[in-house]
Amino acid sequence: MDYSLRELECFIAVAEELSFTRAARKLHLAQPPLSRHIRALEEKLGATLFDRSGRKVALTAAGAIFYEETRAVLPQLNHAGESIRRFASGETARLRLGFVSAVLSPALVEVLRRFRELHPTVQLMMQDCQPAEQLAALRQGTLDGGFVGLQPSGRTDGIQFVSWCREPLAAFVPFGHALAGRRQIDLRDLAGEAFVAVSSKAAPAFSAYLREICGKAGFRPRIVLESPRAQAVAVMVAAGAGVALLPTSLARIVGDGAAVIPLKKTPTISHVFARIAGTPSAAMRDFTRLLTA
């Protein structure tokens, strides 16, 4: 960026006031230096930003495009500075949490509500992203914690996992399927069926668990379609694309579009909350306590 923030500030003031006089007054700046900043900006951009031919000032086509692209920059910088000042003064803190939509439930919403009551000045920033993305963001320091589903089996240096709930898996089958009328089925009944599954890239731990339990039942799942989102898998089952093994809480997604059938010797999964290892902040400590209470 060749131009300065001062030049950008002057441009935005003139663009919004459509008057060099009013813009100079708004910035508490004399008009000659304001005009110099605008001319310098135009030279650097190689375009005329204002039409000064008449008695009124107007944006040129180039000026209108530049204003549309830059109008949010100064408010965003002001917000960033204010956030840092409040953080430095101890007025507020921030918890950046990742989640997959499949884990959102009334119980989790209640945890979030109780945490807000306990820490009203802490900003809770929720980001919907896949488990693999959450783990990468935790390692990079751009997330403080995340609801990643099953705990990964590989090395996870720098990340601590806390189990917060268990949930059974069920067979999701389209209505009209031969198994749809069953009250309970054996996992072996799904051998040879076309499976829809959560992709191994998005949720490697869940994908590995699916293959493990099917392997113990004596077959390898024939996966014909994958999606990074469990909700999308449930919808594809309802559309008749195949069968799936999913947490029972996703039954709310399919409604009357599919049958959700309990399994004999019901397999369960343990949902874990991942957080950066080490001594947690008071906010993170309280959030984890509420989550596991």
Secondary structure as UniProt FT lines:
FT   HELIX           5..17
FT   HELIX           20..26
FT   TURN            27..28
FT   HELIX           31..45
FT   STRAND          50..51
FT   STRAND          58..59
FT   HELIX           61..70
FT   TURN            71..72
FT   HELIX           73..88
FT   TURN            89..90
FT   STRAND          93..99
FT   HELIX           101..103
FT   HELIX           106..118
FT   TURN            120..121
FT   STRAND          122..128
FT   HELIX           131..140
FT   STRAND          145..149
FT   TURN            157..158
FT   STRAND          159..174
FT   TURN            175..176
FT   TURN            178..181
FT   HELIX           187..190
FT   TURN            191..192
FT   STRAND          194..198
FT   TURN            200..202
FT   HELIX           204..216
FT   TURN            217..218
FT   STRAND          222..227
FT   HELIX           230..238
FT   TURN            239..240
FT   STRAND          243..247
FT   HELIX           248..250
FT   HELIX           251..254
FT   HELIX           255..257
FT   STRAND          258..263
FT   TURN            264..265
FT   STRAND          268..276
FT   HELIX           282..292
//
